[in-house]
Amino acid sequence: MAGDWIKMRSDLFTHPKVVRMASALKADRLRVVGGLMSVWCLFDAHSADGKIEGYDFGTVDELLNWPGFATSMSAVNWLAQDGESLVLPDFDKHNGQSAKRRAQDADRKRDVRKASASNADKVRTREEKRREEKRKSMARLRRRPLSNSFPMAMAASRPSSVGRDCRTTGSRPTRTWSGRAPSAPTWTCARSWRRSATTGVPSPALTR
């Protein structure tokens, strides 16, 4: 079944109790961990409270085909014998349904934290992308040629010769553009008219 599993610590291979058992059994730690997993699976399958009736140390050694293994587990307080029963200390801490629920809850919380961190990274990436696009847009505006700018054409200075000609003829300088945004305006002289204070008739006036 998909739900048939047990917890296993990531540092089990270097756990001091595993090292002690390997030394007592004169075996490598990988084999010791394999034997421990077999015993823990036995309790997970046949016990709800960490106790199995009718088993003793000899039964465990026979199942594993490893004499002395149950005794070495007992020496590090990972297995005990109570009359005609075997007892697994701290069963509720590492085995059983409650321990599995705690492990699953811890996994879900870890996944939520990872997902939250990933979403935060995506948000930061989008904001950085928008800032980069804005920076590039501003850079393009700064690189635009000034001759194509209509406001700059508006600010073009008037030639001094136009002013002299217009004063001579009694007219005023006038700017005209032949397009939406030319590079410079065309200056012409337009006659300025002033109404006489005595007769009320408009007459040309000199514009200075």
C-alpha positions in Angstrom: 0.0 0.0 0.0 1.1 3.6 -0.7 0.7 4.4 3.1 3.1 1.7 4.2 6.3 3.6 5.1 8.4 4.5 8.2 10.5 7.5 9.1 14.3 7.4 8.6 16.7 10.1 9.8 19.1 11.5 7.2 22.0 11.2 9.7 21.2 7.7 10.8 24.3 6.3 9.1 26.5 8.4 11.4 24.4 8.1 14.5 26.6 7.2 17.6 24.3 4.2 18.4 24.8 2.8 14.8 28.5 3.2 15.2 28.4 1.3 18.5 26.3 -1.5 17.1 28.6 -1.8 14.0 31.6 -2.1 16.4 29.9 -4.7 18.6 28.7 -6.8 15.6 32.0 -6.2 13.6 29.9 -5.2 10.6 29.7 -2.1 8.4 27.2 0.6 9.2 25.2 0.1 6.0 24.4 -3.5 7.0 23.5 -2.3 10.5 21.1 0.3 9.2 19.5 -2.3 6.9 18.9 -4.5 9.9 17.4 -1.6 11.9 15.0 -0.8 9.1 13.8 -4.4 9.0 13.1 -4.4 12.8 11.3 -1.1 12.6 9.2 -2.2 9.7 8.3 -5.3 11.7 6.9 -3.2 14.5 5.2 -0.8 12.1 3.3 -3.7 10.4 2.4 -5.7 13.5 2.2 -3.3 16.4 0.0 -0.3 17.3 1.7 0.6 20.6 5.3 -0.5 20.2 4.8 -4.0 21.6 4.7 -7.4 19.8 3.5 -10.5 21.7 5.3 -13.8 21.2 8.6 -12.4 20.0 11.9 -12.5 21.7 15.5 -11.6 20.8 16.0 -15.0 19.2 13.1 -14.5 16.9 14.6 -11.2 15.6 18.0 -12.8 15.0 16.4 -15.6 13.1 14.3 -13.3 10.9 17.4 -11.3 10.0 19.7 -14.3 9.9 22.1 -12.3 12.1 22.9 -13.7 15.5 23.4 -11.1 18.2 21.6 -8.3 16.3 18.7 -8.0 18.8 21.1 -8.0 21.7 23.1 -5.1 20.1 19.9 -3.2 19.7 19.1 -3.7 23.3 22.5 -2.5 24.3 21.8 1.0 22.8 18.2 1.1 24.1 16.6 0.6 20.7 14.9 -2.8 21.7 13.7 -4.4 24.9 12.2 -7.7 25.9 9.3 -7.9 28.4 8.6 -11.5 29.2 7.3 -13.1 26.0 7.0 -9.7 24.2 9.3 -7.4 22.4 9.1 -3.7 23.1 10.3 -0.8 20.9 11.2 2.2 23.1 9.9 5.6 22.0 7.6 3.9 19.5 5.2 6.9 19.4 8.1 9.3 18.7 9.3 7.6 15.5 6.7 5.0 14.5 2.9 4.6 14.5 0.3 6.8 12.9 0.8 9.8 15.1 4.5 10.0 14.2 3.7 9.7 10.6 1.1 12.5 10.8 3.7 14.7 12.4 6.2 13.9 9.7 3.7 14.6 7.0 2.7 17.9 8.6 6.4 18.9 8.7 6.7 18.0 5.1 3.7 20.1 4.1 4.9 23.1 6.1 8.3 22.8 4.5 6.7 22.7 1.0 4.6 25.8 1.8 7.7 27.7 2.9 9.5 26.8 -0.3 6.5 27.8 -2.4 6.2 31.1 -0.6 9.9 31.8 -1.1 9.6 30.9 -4.8 6.6 33.2 -5.3 8.5 36.1 -3.6 11.4 35.5 -6.0 9.0 35.7 -8.9 7.5 39.0 -7.7 10.9 40.5 -7.2 11.9 39.3 -10.7 8.8 41.0 -12.3 9.5 44.3 -10.4 13.1 44.2 -11.5 12.0 43.6 -15.1 9.7 46.6 -15.0 12.4 48.8 -13.5 14.8 47.7 -16.3 12.3 48.4 -19.0 11.7 51.9 -17.5 15.4 52.5 -17.4 15.8 51.5 -21.0 12.9 53.7 -22.1 14.4 56.8 -20.3 17.8 56.0 -22.0 16.1 56.0 -25.4 14.5 59.4 -24.7 17.8 60.8 -23.7 19.5 59.5 -26.9 16.8 61.1 -29.2 18.4 63.8 -31.6 17.7 67.3 -30.4 17.1 68.5 -34.0 13.9 66.5 -34.1 12.5 68.1 -31.0 9.7 70.6 -31.6 10.3 72.5 -28.3 13.9 73.1 -29.3 12.8 74.5 -32.7 10.4 76.8 -30.8 13.4 78.1 -28.8 15.5 78.8 -31.9 17.1 82.3 -31.7 16.0 85.0 -34.2 18.6 86.2 -36.7 19.7 89.7 -36.1 19.4 90.7 -39.8 15.6 89.9 -39.6 15.2 92.4 -36.7 17.0 95.2 -38.7 15.0 94.6 -41.8 11.7 94.6 -39.9 12.5 97.9 -38.1 13.3 99.5 -41.4 10.0 98.6 -42.9 8.0 99.2 -39.7 7.0 95.6 -39.3 7.6 92.9 -36.6 9.4 89.5 -36.9 7.1 86.6 -37.1 8.0 82.8 -36.9 6.3 80.3 -39.2 6.8 76.5 -39.4 6.4 74.3 -42.5 5.6 71.0 -40.7 4.8 69.5 -37.4 8.3 69.5 -36.0 10.9 71.3 -38.3 14.4 71.8 -37.2 14.1 75.6 -37.2 11.4 78.3 -37.9 11.3 80.6 -40.9 11.4 84.3 -39.9 9.4 86.9 -41.9 8.4 90.6 -41.3 4.7 91.3 -40.6 3.4 94.8 -40.6 2.2 96.0 -37.2 -0.7 98.5 -37.1 -1.4 101.1 -34.4 -4.7 103.0 -34.0 -4.2 106.8 -34.0 -5.3 108.5 -30.8 -6.7 111.5 -32.7 -8.3 110.1 -35.8 -8.9 106.4 -34.7 -7.5 105.2 -38.1 -5.0 102.3 -38.0 -1.6 103.2 -39.4 1.7 101.3 -39.7 3.9 101.6 -36.6 7.5 100.8 -36.1 8.1 97.8 -33.8 11.2 97.8 -31.7 
